Amino acid sequence: MREALLLLLIIASGFVASGLIASLYRLLSGKPDYAPDPKTEAGRLAAVGLTIFTGPAVLTFNALKASAAEQPRAYLAAVLAVVALWSYVLGLFVVSLAINLPSPF
């Protein structure tokens, strides 16, 4: 039971981090959707790095935005499974960063 709660905590922390970064991008860019438009090679590299961290939130938003007539229910289940795995990996990164940061107290 304890391991299942830890798993859910790690997935949630990865998804929350993804959502925060995606929302921050949308706020700073002024675009309503996630659509980076890089002009240089450095911009393309930054867009890939940004997509690595914003992927779960963007995928979930787009999958839920699509109407049921456009996509079958299995599509939503597959997307949510991929998002859970992706959020788990991001969550491991976020939690390991949080554990290794020096405490200010």
N, C-alpha and C positions, 0 to 999 in steps of 0.2 A: 504494500500500500504506500509505503514511504517513497519507494522508487517511482511509482506512478505519479505521485504528487510532484516529485522533483522533475520528472519528464514534462509534466504540464507547465511547471514554472519556467523551465528552460524554453519551451516552445512559445509560451506567452511573452517572455522577455525578448525573444528574437522578433516576434511579430510586432510588439510595441515599438521596438527600436526601428524596425522597418517602416512602420506607420509614421513615426516621428520624423524620420529623415525624408520620407516622401512628402509629408505635409510641409516641412521646412522648404523643400525644393519648390513646391507649388506656390508657397507664400513668397519666396524670394524671386521666383521667375515671373510671377503674375499670370502664369498659364493655368487654365482650369484642369488640364489633364497632364499626365506625365508624358512629355514628348521632347526629350533633349534634342537639340539641333546643333551638333558640333561643327565648327568650321575648320579646325586645325587638327593635327595629329594628337596634340596634347589634349584638346577638347574631346576627341574620340576616346582617348584613354580614360579621361575623367568621367565620361558618360558611361563607360563600361563599369568602372568602379562604383559609380552611383547606382547603376542598375543592379549590381550584386547586392547592395544593401537595401534597395527599395523594392526588389522583386516580389516578395510575398505580399506586401500591401497593394502593389499595383495589380498583380494577378488576381487577388481577391476582389478588388474593386471592379475590375473589368469583367470578371466572371459573374459577379452579382448584378452588374448593370445590364448585362445581356438578358434579353427576355427569354422566357421558357420556350417560346416558339422558335427562336433562333438556334438554341443549343439544347441537346438532350440532357436529362438529369445526370446521366453518367459523366458528361463533360464536367459538370460542377463538382461531382464527387472526385474525379481525377484531379482537377485543379486544386481542390482543398487538400488532397493527399500530398501533392507536390508542395503546396504551401506549408503544410505541417512539417515536412522533412526539411525544407529550406529554412523555415523559422527555427527548427531545432539546431541546425548548423550555426545560424546567426546567434541564437541564444547561447550556445556554448561559447562563442567568441565574446559576447557581451558579459556573460557571467565570469568567464576567466579574466577578462579585463577588470571587472569589478572586484574580484578577489585579489588580484595582484596589485591594484592601486594602493599606494601608501595611505594609511588612515590619517586624517587631519586631527584626530582626537588623541 
